[in-house]
């Protein structure tokens, strides 16, 4: 890779940054796709045009707890999609100035971690640029499957005013959720101990949503009401919708200052500031600013280099929650051109929304004037929100290979090691970076 091609890459990055951050998507926005579908089920009618469910006394469906729950789930999914790990700012090649030789020499033997930081800096005047790509497909949310009705909402009947209204609708979710993320990054060594950089994610989020509505009769009236059915003439109907959005995500500004002189054990202080440049309404950004402060510790030997990061993320309190972050891992210099890497990435989201299995029972009071007795239905399975610390743990393994000069090619896989939050299938990550 020549300096001319590197200059062209930087120009391309500048053009990308000049593109407006608004996502390219068809309405409704991804953050309201689930709500729109639930609303369609709530307003569905029988073949003769009657409403299957009655409006609540307030007449505002959005004030009911199931609608609020759907909104909270959408916000939780969007927040976690927008804050995926974007990779290390540490360059694969780091240099220190050798006064005796009057030139720069390599200061580390390995090519550095993939999703952690190491204390070593690039070196004064050195530049590292690159890109990475990852494709994720999500299977669970807080231990509940996103597919085949793993999450079910119970839509209540409103105020019972007729013996014919004795049913609820179960809305079983089937969500195929995918994200593609390409991150473009650049880091510059401003001084021998100070690096600054930028990471620009370009993301695409795709949602294929199918919600199966099932009418459940629960009345035990003496009259014989006509059992309600959907417009298709059955007690079950599928509601489907698809949404896709793509655009620039939340840009991250980065800085790292090395606290110690060159040695076997080194420490540094790193700061990442995530800017709200992504489109929150389409799950491409958190909608708020976040600042992560992290203590970096790394160890340099001939072949085995362990590293450990611990930090705290300050969120704005409206669009996200504070986090306690840590990464622990090991780099192994298998050969002069090949480094093997393994990391465990932990993020503890404080006082944030989570889901837990629950059940709801419909209780109707007696209305003798209308011939409606008091009745309690069976318990319908659903989920409910709870607030607490969400402990997300990811594991990564992979390699960095140096095919020629200062070029590095990397390949990793990310695995979810906990059920908290969004759980993904094995996610491949490919990367390319160049130092000069």
N, C-alpha and C positions, 0 to 999 in steps of 0.2 A: 504494500500500500504506500503510495507516494504522498508527499506533502500536498501536492495539488489535489489528490483525491480526498485527503483529510479536509482541506479547505472547502471543497465542494460539499462534503458531509455537513460541515458547520453552517454553510449557507443554506442547505436544505433544512437544517434544524431551525434556522432563523425564519425561513418561510413558513414552517409549520407553526411556529409561535405566533405568526401574524394572522393565522386563521382564527376567526371568531370562535369562542369556546362553546357556543350553543350547539347542542347535539342535533344530528340529523335524524329525526324520528317522525313517524306518523302519529297523530292523536288517536287515543288518549296517551298521555305521558306514561312511561313505565311505572312511575311511582303511584299511579292511580288505576292501573290496568285491572288489578284484582278487585278493587272497590267497585269499578264500573260493572264488572261481571256479577258480583254479589248483588248489586242494585238491580240488574236485569232479572236475576232469579227472584228477588223480592217482589218485583212488579209483574211477574209472570201471571198468565191467566189460563182459565180452563177453555175447552173448545167453544163454549157458548159465551165467552167474554168476561166471565166473573173473575174477580181477583182470588187467587189461591190463599194469600195471606192478607190480613187486614192491617191498615195503617195503625200505628200507635196513637194514643190520645192526642199527643202533641202534633201529629201529622208529619213529623220529621224523622225519617228512617235513619238519618245519619246520627241521631242522638242515642240510638240503641247500642247496647254493649257489643253485639256481634260486629256492627259496622266499625266501632272504635277499635276492636281487636284486629280487624283486617288492616286498618290504617297503621296500627302499631307494628304489625308484621311486615308490611311494606317498608316502613321506615327502618326496621332492623335489617332487612335484606339490603336495602340501599346503602346504609351506613357501612356494612361490612364489605360489600362489593367495592366501595370507593376507597377503602383503606387496605387493600391487599399489599403484602410486602413487595417492594419494587426493586430490591437488590442492593448490593453494597456500593458505596461511593469510593471504596478503596481501589486504587489502580493495581493491576496485576504486576506491574513493574514499578518498583520504588528505588530511588537513588539517593545517595549521600555524596557530598563533595569531599574528595580526597585531596587535601592541601599538598601532600607530598608529591602526588602525581599530577596535580593541577587539572583534574578531570573528575567527572561523576562516575561512581561505581555502583553496582547493584547492592542494595542494603538488605535484601531478603532473598532466600533461596526458593521459597514457594511462590505461587502466583496469587495467593490471598484467598479469602473466603468469598462466598457467593451472596449470602444474605446476612452477613455480619460485617462489622468493621474491625480492622486491625489498627494498632497504634501507629504503625509506620506511615509516613507521608510520602507523596510523590517525589518531592525534591524541588527546590526553587527553580521556577521557569519551566517545569515539566508539565505536560498536558496529557490527559487520558480521555478518550472519547469512545463511545460504543452504543450498542443497542442490545435489548433482550426481548424475547417474545415468550408469552405463556398463554396456554389455552386451558380454561378450567370448566368443568361441568359439575354442578352441585347436586347432591343427593339428599341431604338432611338439613333440618333446622332445629337445633337444640334437641337432637335425638329423635325427632319425628320426621318420617320420610316425606319428602316433597312430592313423591309420586303415589299414584293409586290410592288416594284417600287417606294418607298418613296424617293429614291435618284436616279436620272437619269442623265446620261452623254450623251452629243450630240457629235457624231463623225462626223466631217465635211468632205466634199467630196474632199478636196485638190484643185488643180488647174483644173478648168473645161476646157477640151480641145476637148470635143465632145458633141453634143446635147444630146447624150444618157446618159451623166452623170449629172443628176439633182436630186440627192437624198442625204440624210444624213441617219445615223443609230442612233436611240435612243437605248441606253443601260440602261435598268432598273434593278436596283440592288435588289436582294433578298438574304439577308445574315442572316443565323442562327448562332449566335455567342454565345458560352458558355465558361465559365472558372470554373475550380475547383482549390481551393487553400487550402493546409494544411500548417499551420504555426507551427513550433516547436520553443519553446522559453525557455530561462533560464535566471534568474536574481539572482544576489548575492549581499548581503549587505556587502560591504567592510568596512564600518564604520557605526556609528549610523545615520549619515546624508547622506551617499553616497551609491547609488546602481549602479551597472553596469550590462549590460545584452546583449543578442544576440537574434535575431529573424531570423529564416531561413525558407523562404517560398518554398514549393515545389508545382509547378503549372502545370496544364494541360489546354491548350487552344484548342478548337475545332471550326473549321469554315466550314460550309456547304454553298457553294456559288453557286447561280444560277443567271445568268444575261440573261435577255430576250432582244435579239436584234430585233428591228423593223425597216424596211426600210420605210422611209418617202420621197415620191417624192415631189419636190417643183418646178420643172421646168414648165415654161409656154411657151415652144417653139412652133413654127409653125409646126415643123417636128413632126413625131410621133415616138418617141424613144420606144424601147422595154423596158417595165418596168422591172427593175431588181428584182430578187428573190434570196433567199438563195439556197444552194445546195439541200435542202429538197423540193424545188419547191414552197415555200410560202414566204411571206414577213416577217415572224416571225420565229425566231429560238432560242431555249434555249441553253445556254452554261453552263455547270456545272463542278464543281470541289470541292474536299474536302481536307482539311488539318488538321493535328493534331500535336501538339508539347507538350512535357512535360519535365520538368527538374527543377533544382533549380533556383529560381528567384533571385532578388537582396537582398542580406543579409543585415540586419540592425544591427549596433552596437549602443548600447544605454547607456546613463548615466543620472543620476538624483541626484542633490544635494539639500538638504533641507536648505532653507535660514533662517527659523525661528525656535524658540524653540517650544516644544509641547504646543498646545493651541487650542482654538476653531477655529480660522482662521489661516491657515498655507499657506506658499508660498514655492515654489521650482523652480529650474531652470533645465530644461531637454534638452538634446541634442540627436538627432538621426542622425546617419550617414549611408546613404544608399549606399552600394558599388555596382559597375557595374558587378555583378557576373552572372546575368541572360543573356540569349541569346537574344540579341536585334533583330536579324533577324527573330526570331520566336515569338516575342511579349511576351517574358518571362522576359525582363529586359529593362530598359530605355537606357542603353548604356553609362551612365554617372554617376558621383558621385553627390549626393545631401546631403545637411546638413541642418537639421531643428533645430532651436533654439526656445525654448518655455518657457514661464512663466506660471507656474502652480499655481492655487489658489484653495483651497478646504476648506470646513467647516465641522467640526465634531460636531455632537450633538448626542442625544440619539437615534434618529430614522431617521432624515432627514439630508442628507449630500449633499448639492449642490457643484458643481465643475465647474471651468471655466479655459480653456487653451487658450492662444493666442500666435502665433508664426510666424516665417518667415522661409521659405525654400530657401536656396541658391542653385541654379542649376549651372551646368557648362556652360550654355549658348549655347551649341551645341545640346545636346540630350534632353533638357528639358527647362522649363521656371521656373522662380522664383515664389514662392507662398506666399500668406498670409493665414495662417491657424487659425482656431478657433474651439473649442468644448465647448458646454455648456450643462449641464445635471444635473440630480438629482438621488441620491441613496436613497432608502427607505428601512429601516430594518423592513420588515413585521413581521418576527419572528427571533429568535436567529439563525435559520438555513437557512433563506430565505431572500435574498435582491432583490428588484425590481429596475430596472435601465431604464432610458430613456436619450438619448443623441441626440443632433443636431450637425452634423459634417459639417463644412464649409471649402471649399478650393477655393481660388481665384487664378487661374493661370494667371499670368501677361503677357501681350503681347504675346498671344498664338493664334494659328489658330482656327477659328470657321467657321461653314458653315451657309449660309443664302440662302433662295430661290432666284432664278434669272431666267433669260431667255436669249436665244441667237438667233440672227437672222443671217441667211446666206445671204451674199451679193455677187453677182457675177458680175464682170464687163462685158461690152459688147465686143464681138469679131466678128465684121461683116464678117471677112474673113471666119470664120467657121459657120456663121449663128447663132451665140449665142447672144441673146439680154441681156442687163443688167436686173438683177432681184434681188428682195429682198424677201426672204421667210417669212412665218409666224414665230412668236416667238415660240421657243421650250423651254419648261420648263426644268430647270436644277438647279444646286446649284453653288455657287461661294465662294471662301475663303475670310475671313476678319480677321484682327488681332485686338485683344483687350483683355479685362479681361474676362475670362471664370469663372463664378460663379457656382460652383458645391455645392449642399446642399443635405446631406443625413440625414435621421432620423432613429434611432434605438430604439427598446424597447426589454426588455428581463428580465432574472432573473439569479441569481446565487444561487445554492442550496448546502448546506453542508451535505452530507449524513452520513459522519463519519469522525472523527478526523480532519486532515488538508487537506482533499480532497474537491475540489469544482467542481461541474458540472454546466455548463452554457448553456443557449439557448437564442438566439436572432433572430430578423428579421431586415433586413436593407431595407429601402425604399428610392427611389430617390424622392426628394422634388422639384427638378428643372429640366428643360429641357436641360440645358447646358451640353455639353459633352455627355458621354455615359450614357444613362438611362437604368436602369435594372428593371426587375420584382422584386417582393418581394423575398429577398434572405435570406434563413435560415443559421444561424451560430451556430455550436455546439462546445463546448469547455470543456476541462478537465485540471485542474492543481492541483498541490500538493506543499505544503510548508513544510520545515523541518529545 
